[in-house]
């Protein structure tokens, strides 16, 4: 009831230029909190399921001790609702002190000591989708440096409460800011999902130059209808999506939930056929056994 793995599509060849940070030459694989744990912050009444330091260290232990790390599942990714509701006195983001008493930097050390990588979440708007402090345009350089100081390995940049103009400026600016820190941080952009996922609003050549992966479509939900809508959309648009993908630049159809999420049965049943239909490689738990 605890495991979520990234779902990514790629092609083995392509002509697009990749983001020049040397990262994610193959699609990242790991565990992401959102679909199962959402924004549960009630650690007093629900300590096993709340977004907290213990949740992420527990999941890290499972990846490291149960054989997942050796199969390539090395990312442990924090999603929304991790931060304090206020920035610190220097204007920096800070973790909620009750739920993350060690802080994010120590949490990254915990991951690295086990051969894992830590991912974190931010949002371009004034607030995240869950209502926590965002990373608007005037905070991009500060927050990028904060993530680097914390030795984070991956950053997902969402787009709630931002408009098209802000996104056009902000996603490339964050790419430059992350690279300028000197720390290798994989960059996940939600930009195309907020612009319909297709040209002319979405420029996949540009995305490949600034992002390591990008969300094209809406969030997966715990239903077969949600799974089917994602499968259908990617199938219908492969002529656009497949050429955009390659080493260092990946389409991201979202995660797959295991095993207490009802939709998982359908991902298993359709996984191999989907990879054939789309002329692309699909990376998820199914592939471990296929």
Backbone torsions as a table, in degrees:
resi	resn	phi	psi	omega
1	UNK	NA	19.8	-169.0
2	UNK	-128.7	-8.8	-165.6
3	UNK	-106.2	129.7	172.8
4	UNK	-127.9	136.6	-176.1
5	UNK	-127.9	144.8	179.4
6	UNK	-61.7	145.2	173.6
7	UNK	-114.8	119.6	-174.8
8	UNK	-135.8	143.7	174.9
9	UNK	-114.4	147.3	-179.2
10	UNK	-149.8	171.8	167.3
11	UNK	-125.5	159.4	-175.6
12	UNK	-81.4	-14.0	177.4
13	UNK	-145.4	157.6	179.7
14	UNK	-174.5	169.5	-177.1
15	UNK	-111.9	-4.4	-177.9
16	UNK	-69.7	150.7	176.7
17	UNK	-85.5	133.6	-177.9
18	UNK	-93.0	155.5	172.2
19	UNK	-53.3	129.0	-172.6
20	UNK	-87.9	61.4	173.0
21	UNK	-119.5	3.4	175.4
22	UNK	72.7	9.6	-172.8
23	UNK	-104.4	158.6	171.9
24	UNK	53.9	50.2	175.8
25	UNK	-67.3	-25.1	165.6
26	UNK	-117.7	158.4	-176.2
27	UNK	-61.2	138.8	177.5
28	UNK	-68.8	143.1	177.5
29	UNK	-130.5	144.1	-179.0
30	UNK	171.3	-151.1	-174.5
31	UNK	-123.7	136.8	-178.5
32	UNK	-130.7	136.9	-168.9
33	UNK	-79.1	-24.8	-158.5
34	UNK	-61.3	-54.1	-169.4
35	UNK	-60.2	-38.3	-178.5
36	UNK	-85.9	-41.6	-169.0
37	UNK	-106.8	-14.3	174.5
38	UNK	48.3	-129.1	-177.6
39	UNK	-116.0	44.4	178.0
40	UNK	-76.0	109.7	-179.3
41	UNK	-115.4	10.9	-177.3
42	UNK	-87.9	75.3	-177.1
43	UNK	-73.1	-19.0	177.1
44	UNK	-69.2	-43.5	-176.4
45	UNK	-100.2	-16.3	-177.2
46	UNK	-139.5	60.5	-171.5
47	UNK	-64.5	-26.0	-177.7
48	UNK	-79.5	-19.5	-173.4
49	UNK	-118.8	-2.1	-177.1
50	UNK	-80.4	154.9	178.3
51	UNK	-71.5	104.1	-172.1
52	UNK	-153.9	166.6	175.8
53	UNK	-54.0	-44.1	-177.1
54	UNK	-63.2	-38.5	177.7
55	UNK	-57.1	-45.2	-175.0
56	UNK	-77.4	-33.8	175.1
57	UNK	-69.8	-36.6	176.5
58	UNK	-62.2	-43.8	-179.9
59	UNK	-68.2	-35.9	175.4
60	UNK	-61.5	-42.5	178.5
61	UNK	-61.5	-38.8	179.8
62	UNK	-66.5	-44.4	178.6
63	UNK	-62.2	-41.1	-175.9
64	UNK	-75.7	-36.6	-171.7
65	UNK	-95.6	-20.6	-173.8
66	UNK	-103.7	10.9	173.2
67	UNK	95.0	-4.6	-177.9
68	UNK	-68.8	-38.0	-179.7
69	UNK	-57.4	-42.8	-178.7
70	UNK	-66.9	-20.8	176.6
71	UNK	-88.6	-1.8	176.6
72	UNK	106.2	-0.3	-179.8
73	UNK	-86.7	90.5	-169.6
74	UNK	-115.9	-10.8	-178.7
75	UNK	-91.1	132.6	169.8
76	UNK	-116.8	109.2	-168.5
77	UNK	-111.0	121.7	171.7
78	UNK	-77.4	136.3	174.3
79	UNK	-106.5	-148.0	-173.4
80	UNK	-65.8	164.4	170.1
81	UNK	76.8	21.7	179.4
82	UNK	-89.9	-21.6	-167.7
83	UNK	-92.4	167.5	166.5
84	UNK	-66.9	159.4	177.2
85	UNK	-76.5	-8.4	179.5
86	UNK	-129.8	145.8	169.9
87	UNK	-73.0	164.2	-179.9
88	UNK	-79.4	-176.0	-175.3
89	UNK	-66.1	-22.0	176.3
90	UNK	-91.2	5.1	178.3
91	UNK	84.5	8.1	-176.8
92	UNK	-89.2	150.5	170.3
93	UNK	-61.6	148.9	176.6
94	UNK	-144.5	147.2	178.6
95	UNK	-70.5	152.5	174.1
96	UNK	-59.2	121.3	-171.6
97	UNK	-68.9	-25.7	179.0
98	UNK	-78.3	-41.3	-175.6
99	UNK	-87.5	-23.6	178.2
100	UNK	-128.1	67.9	-174.4
101	UNK	-63.9	-28.1	177.8
102	UNK	-75.6	-23.5	-173.8
103	UNK	86.1	164.2	-175.7
104	UNK	-69.3	-35.7	-178.7
105	UNK	-61.6	-45.9	177.9
106	UNK	-66.4	-32.1	176.7
107	UNK	-66.1	-39.2	176.6
108	UNK	-64.2	-37.9	176.0
109	UNK	-62.0	-38.2	177.9
110	UNK	-59.9	-44.0	178.8
111	UNK	-64.8	-48.7	-174.9
112	UNK	-63.8	-34.9	178.4
113	UNK	-64.6	-18.7	179.9
114	UNK	-108.3	14.0	178.4
115	UNK	72.7	25.7	-178.6
116	UNK	-115.9	173.8	-180.0
117	UNK	-125.8	148.4	-178.9
118	UNK	-107.6	130.2	173.1
119	UNK	-110.8	153.5	-179.3
120	UNK	-139.1	165.4	-171.1
121	UNK	-120.4	144.1	171.1
122	UNK	-147.5	175.5	-176.0
123	UNK	-144.0	142.9	-175.2
124	UNK	-74.8	-18.6	-178.1
125	UNK	-77.6	-179.6	175.5
126	UNK	-63.1	-26.8	177.5
127	UNK	-136.0	156.3	173.0
128	UNK	-72.3	174.0	178.0
129	UNK	-59.2	-30.7	179.6
130	UNK	-89.3	1.7	175.8
131	UNK	94.4	12.6	179.3
132	UNK	-93.8	166.9	-177.0
133	UNK	-56.2	131.1	179.4
134	UNK	-90.6	-176.2	176.0
135	UNK	-121.4	76.7	178.3
136	UNK	-71.6	179.3	-171.7
137	UNK	-54.3	-40.1	-174.9
138	UNK	-78.8	-2.5	178.7
139	UNK	-112.4	0.6	-171.8
140	UNK	-61.5	-50.7	-176.8
141	UNK	-65.0	-40.6	179.0
142	UNK	-62.4	-46.5	-176.7
143	UNK	-71.2	-36.6	175.9
144	UNK	-59.2	-43.7	179.2
145	UNK	-67.4	-36.4	176.7
146	UNK	-60.8	-45.2	178.8
147	UNK	-63.0	-39.4	177.4
148	UNK	-65.0	-42.2	178.2
149	UNK	-61.3	-32.6	177.9
150	UNK	-80.4	-3.9	-179.6
151	UNK	61.8	40.3	174.3
152	UNK	-73.2	150.2	-175.7
153	UNK	-108.4	-15.1	-178.6
154	UNK	-152.7	144.3	-179.9
155	UNK	-133.3	124.9	173.9
156	UNK	-100.8	124.0	-176.5
157	UNK	-111.1	105.1	-178.4
158	UNK	-84.6	177.7	-173.6
159	UNK	-131.4	15.9	177.7
160	UNK	-59.9	145.4	176.1
161	UNK	60.4	27.4	172.7
162	UNK	-126.3	154.9	179.4
163	UNK	-105.1	175.9	-174.9
164	UNK	-61.3	-38.9	179.7
165	UNK	-64.9	-43.1	178.4
166	UNK	-64.7	-39.1	179.0
167	UNK	-65.9	-40.3	179.5
168	UNK	-61.2	-34.8	177.4
169	UNK	-84.0	-42.1	-167.4
170	UNK	-74.5	-39.8	-177.3
171	UNK	-65.5	-45.9	174.0
172	UNK	-64.2	-37.6	-179.1
173	UNK	-63.9	-40.5	177.7
174	UNK	-65.4	-37.9	176.7
175	UNK	-57.7	-46.7	178.9
176	UNK	-65.0	-40.6	-178.0
177	UNK	-65.9	-41.7	177.9
178	UNK	-63.3	-44.8	178.8
179	UNK	-63.5	-35.4	-177.4
180	UNK	-68.1	-19.7	179.0
181	UNK	-69.6	-21.9	-176.8
182	UNK	84.7	-5.8	177.4
183	UNK	-97.4	135.0	177.0
184	UNK	-71.0	109.3	-179.3
185	UNK	-127.2	114.4	175.3
186	UNK	-63.1	142.0	-170.1
187	UNK	-120.7	115.4	177.5
188	UNK	-105.9	121.3	-176.4
189	UNK	-107.3	134.7	174.0
190	UNK	-95.9	4.9	-173.6
191	UNK	-48.6	-56.1	-174.4
192	UNK	-63.1	-29.1	179.0
193	UNK	-63.7	-26.7	179.4
194	UNK	-88.0	-6.1	-178.5
195	UNK	-120.6	23.4	175.7
196	UNK	87.1	-8.9	173.1
197	UNK	81.7	-4.2	-172.7
198	UNK	-135.2	155.1	171.5
199	UNK	-61.7	155.4	5.2
200	UNK	-84.4	-10.0	-178.9
201	UNK	-67.8	-30.5	-178.6
202	UNK	-107.0	125.1	179.0
203	UNK	-104.1	99.2	-175.4
204	UNK	-72.5	-24.5	173.7
205	UNK	-63.8	-46.2	177.7
206	UNK	-64.3	-42.3	179.9
207	UNK	-57.8	-42.2	179.3
208	UNK	-64.1	-22.9	-179.8
209	UNK	-86.9	-18.0	-175.6
210	UNK	-120.0	-17.6	-174.5
211	UNK	-126.5	149.5	173.3
212	UNK	-85.7	-29.7	173.6
213	UNK	-155.5	160.5	-175.5
214	UNK	-148.4	141.4	173.4
215	UNK	-81.9	126.5	-178.4
216	UNK	-98.1	-22.3	-165.3
217	UNK	-139.2	178.0	-176.9
218	UNK	-68.9	169.1	-179.5
219	UNK	-64.7	142.4	171.7
220	UNK	-71.2	142.9	177.8
221	UNK	-120.6	170.8	-177.3
222	UNK	-82.5	66.8	179.0
223	UNK	-161.0	151.6	175.9
224	UNK	-65.4	-34.8	178.2
225	UNK	-59.4	-39.6	177.6
226	UNK	-65.2	-45.9	178.3
227	UNK	-58.4	-47.7	-177.0
228	UNK	-63.0	-39.0	-179.8
229	UNK	-63.9	-37.7	178.2
230	UNK	-68.8	-46.7	178.8
231	UNK	-58.0	-47.4	-178.3
232	UNK	-62.3	-43.0	-177.2
233	UNK	-64.9	-44.2	179.5
234	UNK	-68.2	-38.1	177.0
235	UNK	-62.8	-45.6	-177.0
236	UNK	-67.2	-22.9	-172.6
237	UNK	-118.0	22.4	-177.0
238	UNK	-63.8	-28.5	179.2
239	UNK	-61.6	-30.1	176.8
240	UNK	-87.7	-42.4	-170.2
241	UNK	-77.9	-41.9	-174.2
242	UNK	-60.9	-45.1	180.0
243	UNK	-65.3	-18.8	-178.2
244	UNK	-77.5	-19.6	-171.0
245	UNK	-95.9	154.1	177.6
246	UNK	167.4	-175.7	-177.9
247	UNK	-53.5	122.7	178.9
248	UNK	86.2	0.7	-177.9
249	UNK	-152.4	114.0	-169.2
250	UNK	-134.9	141.0	165.5
251	UNK	-72.3	143.0	-178.1
252	UNK	-128.2	99.6	177.9
253	UNK	-77.8	4.8	178.3
254	UNK	97.5	-179.8	-171.1
255	UNK	-85.9	169.7	170.7
256	UNK	-121.8	137.4	-175.5
257	UNK	-98.2	140.0	179.0
258	UNK	-137.9	150.0	-23.0
259	UNK	-103.7	5.3	-175.9
260	UNK	-94.3	9.8	175.5
261	UNK	-95.2	126.1	-172.3
262	UNK	-59.0	-29.7	-174.9
263	UNK	-69.6	-17.2	-170.9
264	UNK	-60.5	-35.8	-179.8
265	UNK	-55.0	-41.4	-176.5
266	UNK	-74.0	-33.4	175.0
267	UNK	-63.3	-41.4	178.9
268	UNK	-62.0	-44.3	-176.3
269	UNK	-68.3	-33.9	-174.6
270	UNK	-99.7	-10.9	-169.9
271	UNK	-55.8	-52.9	-175.5
272	UNK	-68.4	-42.3	179.2
273	UNK	-62.8	-37.7	179.3
274	UNK	-59.4	-42.0	-177.9
275	UNK	-65.4	-30.9	177.4
276	UNK	-75.4	-45.2	-179.8
277	UNK	-57.5	-39.5	-170.9
278	UNK	-92.9	0.9	-175.6
279	UNK	51.1	39.9	-178.1
280	UNK	-142.7	165.6	179.8
281	UNK	-95.8	132.5	179.1
282	UNK	-111.9	123.4	-175.2
283	UNK	-107.7	110.5	174.1
284	UNK	-158.6	-173.2	-174.1
285	UNK	-60.7	-34.0	180.0
286	UNK	-53.0	-38.8	-175.0
287	UNK	-67.6	-20.8	177.2
288	UNK	-63.7	-32.1	-174.1
289	UNK	-103.7	-8.0	-174.9
290	UNK	-89.3	NA	NA
